[in-house]
Amino acid sequence: MIAPVYTAELSPAASRGALTSFPEVFINSGVLLGYVANFAFAKLPLRLGWRAMFLAGAVPPVFLGAGVLAMPESPRWLVMQGRLDDARRVLAKTTGGPDEAELRLQRAWASTRSAGAGGGVAGAAGAATPSVRRILLAALGLQFFQQASGIDSVVLYSPRVFQKAGIRSDSNSLGATVAVGFTKTAFILVATFFLDRVGRRPLLLASAGGMVASLLALASALRIIDDRAHDHSDGHGGAAAAVAIAAVLSFVGSFSIGLGPIAWVYSSEIFPLRLRAQGASMGTAMNRVMSGVITMTFISLYNAITISGSFFLYAGVAAMGWVFFYVFLPETRGRSLEDMEVLFGRKRVEEEKEKGKEGGEEGVVENKGDAEGESQENHC
C-alpha cells in the first residue's frame, strides 16, 4: 500500500503514472525471477531445493532495508506537519526546477489549509462529499475488478491450464509458466512507457477489452479440448491447444498493459490529501480480499462449472469492469494531486472558482493556469 502512495506524493504530475507503476514492475520482475529460480531449483535434490528457494527469498529484503534509509520523507506529509522548509528541500531534489517545486509546495499547502479549515464536524462532513464518494467508488471498483476478472486464477493455475492444453511434462509446464511471467513483466514495462503519454483511461479500456477477448478465446479453446476428451477423440486438438496457450499469454499481457499497474497508480493519486492513506488502505484491502476469494474458490468453481465455464464467468466480470471504467473513471493524466477532488466533482467547479476568488482561494485549489498558480503564493 505504501509504495504507490509514497511514489505518487513524491512524483511530479508529468511523470507520476510511470513512476507510480514501478512498484508493480518490480513485483512482477520478482515473480518472474521466482519462476526462473523454481525452474532451476526443481533440478536440485528435494532436500536442497526447497531450502535454496527460501534462502533466495531472504536476500532482497536486506537491500530493501538499506534503500529505505536513503529515502526522503513524503513532501505532502511534511507539509501536513508544518515542516515547509523540509518539504521544499525534498521537492527541490525531486522536481525539474525551483519554480515547479515552489508551485507544488503552494498547492500542497493550500490543500492542507483547506482540509484544516474544515476540522471537527465540518471535516467529517467533508469526507462524505459527493466528489469523495465518487473517488471511493472508483478506487474500490477498480481494485475489485482487477482481481475479480480472474488474473490470479490464470497465473497461479496456469500449469493446470497448460496441462489441459496438452503440455504434460513438468519441465515443459514450468517453461510455459516462465513464459507467462516474462509476458506479464514485459507488458508492464510497455504500460510504464505509455501511462503518461496516452493516459490512464485509454490503456485501462484497451486492457479490459483485451482481457475479455482473451478469456473468451481461452474458455472456448478449453471447451473444445474437453469435448474432444469426452468423445475419446484422438489427440487434444492441436489448434485448440495452441489457442489456449496463446490466450493465456494474451490475457496476462492485456492485464499488465493496463489494469495491473493502473489500479495502483489511479488509487494512489485520486484521494484528497486528508484521506489518501485511509482511501489507499481501503483499496488495498478490497484488492487482497478479492485475490483471496478468487484463489480459494477457483478449484471449487472449476469442479462445479468446468474450467471453461470458469473462464467464461471471468470474461463476463471483465466485461462489467470495462463498463464500470468507462462510466466512473475520468482521466487523471497531467493533473496535480490537489486537483482530483474537483475532477470527480465537475458540477462544483464553477462554484469552487467563485469561492476561491472570494476567499483568497482557501477552498479547493485548481490548476488552471499560471495566473491561478501565482494567486496561490500567498499561502506560503
Secondary structure, DSSP 8 states (H G I E B T S, - for coil): -HHHHHHHHHS-GGGHHHHHTHHHHHHHHHHHHHHHHHHHHTTS-HHHHHHHHHHHHTSHHHHHHHHHTT----HHHHHHTT-HHHHHHHHHHHSSSHHHHHHHHHHHHHHHHHHHHT-HHHHHHHTTSHHHHHHHHHHHHHHHHHHHTTHHHHHHTHHHHHHHTT--SHHHHHHHHHHHHHHHHHHHHHHHHHHHHH-HHHHHHHHHHHHHHHHHHHHHHHHHHHHHHHTT-SS--HHHHHHHHHHHHHHHHHHHHTHHHHHHHHHHHSS-GGGHHHHHHHHHHHHHHHHHHHHHHHHHHHHHHHHHHHHHHHHHHHHHHHHHHHHH----TT--GGGHHHHTTGGGHHHHHHHHHHTTS-SS-----HHHHHHGGGG-
